[in-house]
Amino acid sequence: MTQTATVTALPAAPGGLVELTVVRQTACGHSCDGCGRCAGRTPDLVIQAESGVPVALGDRVEVYSDNKVLGFAALVYGLPVVLFLLGYLLPGFLPEPWRYACGGAGFLLGLAAAVLCDRWTKGRAAVTYRIVRKL
């Protein structure tokens, strides 16, 4: 997955990580003048990336992140829904209110797994970024 970023800090030593600011994009592209439904601008994301390309402060670059990002997104968004459906559909022998409760418990379990995944990835460099080219 590639994104556009701006170089905000250079490494102190050669071969170090470059600090980049990535402007998060939304499906609407933040054309708030046209629709007026946006609740506000999303905060910028500050990341550290390896650079095989010579860059300077303020340069716009293209950044590549490994495909782990998509796996984490699938876990965070998909697991609660899947566990809700399993919790609701598997105990077909239970009365309807109990099936709703099992589905809700599955959804909460999926949310807990997503929170644990988020905390685990913040503690480690689970996603690596690399500057591909200067724009």
N, C-alpha and C positions, 0 to 999 in steps of 0.2 A: 504494500500500500504506500503510495507517495502523497506527500503534502508539501505545500509551499510555506517557507519559514523565513524569518529575518535573523541575521546574526546579531546578537546583543553583547556577547563577550567572547574574547579569544582566550585560548589556553595559556597558562603561565609558562609551561614548558612545551617544546615541540613534540607533536604526537599526542597531546592531551585532547580532552573533549572540548568541543565548541558549544557554547550556550546559545540556544536558539529560542525564538518566540514564534509559536504557531498560532495563527488566528483560526479559531474553530469555525467551521462552516456548518450551516444548517440547510435543511432541505429548501427553504424559501430563499436563501442567499442574502438575507437581511435587507430586502428591499422594502423597508418599513414605510417609505413614502407612498408606496403603491397599495399596501394592504392595511397597515396600522394595527395589526393583530399581535405583533410581537411584544412580549412583556419586557424585553430589554436585550441588551447585547450580552452574549456569553463571554466569560472571562478568557483571556489568552492563556495558552498552555506554554510553560517554560520547560524545555527539555535539554538534555545533554546528548550530543551526537559526535560520532567519529567523523573525521574529515580527511579524505584523501585528495581533496581539491583545495587549492589555496584560496582563502577567503579573507575578507576584511570586514570591519564593523559596518553594519548597515546593509550588507549584501543580501539580496534575496536569493535563496537557494531552494533546491528540491531535495526533500528528505525522504528516505525510504525506511519503513519500519517492517520488521519481519511479520509473518502471518500469525504470530501469537495473538496479535490484537484482535483478529476476527474470532479466534477461539475463545478469548475472554469475553467478547461481546455476546457470543452465542451462549456462554454459560450464564452471564448476568441477566440477559433478557429471556432466554429460552427455558432454562431450568425451572424457574418458578411456574411457568405456564404448563410445562410437561408434568411436573409433580402435582399440580392442581388437577389436571385431567386424569392422571393415574389415581389420585386419591378419590376422585369422584366416580370414575368408571369401574375400577376394580371391585370395590365392595358393593356389587349390585344386589346382594341379598339383604342389605341394611335398609331401613326406612330412609326416605328422602332427606330429612333434616340431618341425619347422621352422615349421609353421603356428602352433604354440603360441608359439614364439619371436617370430614376427612380431606376433602378438597382444599379447604382453607388451611388445614394443618400442613398439607403438602406444599401449598404456596408459601407459607411462612418458612418452611424448611428450605425451600429454594432460595428465598431471600436471605436467610442466614448463611447459606453456602456462598451466595454472591458477596456478602459482606466479608466473609472469611477470605475469599479469593482476592478482594480488593485490598485487605490488610496485608495479605501475603505478598502481593505484587508491589506494594509500596515499600516493603522492607527489603526487597531484592530488585535487582535490575532485570526484571523479567522480560521487558521489551527493550530491544536495542534499536538505536537509530543510527543511520549513516547518511552523510551528505553525498548525493549522487552527482549533482552538477550545479553550477552557478547560473542563475537566470539573468 
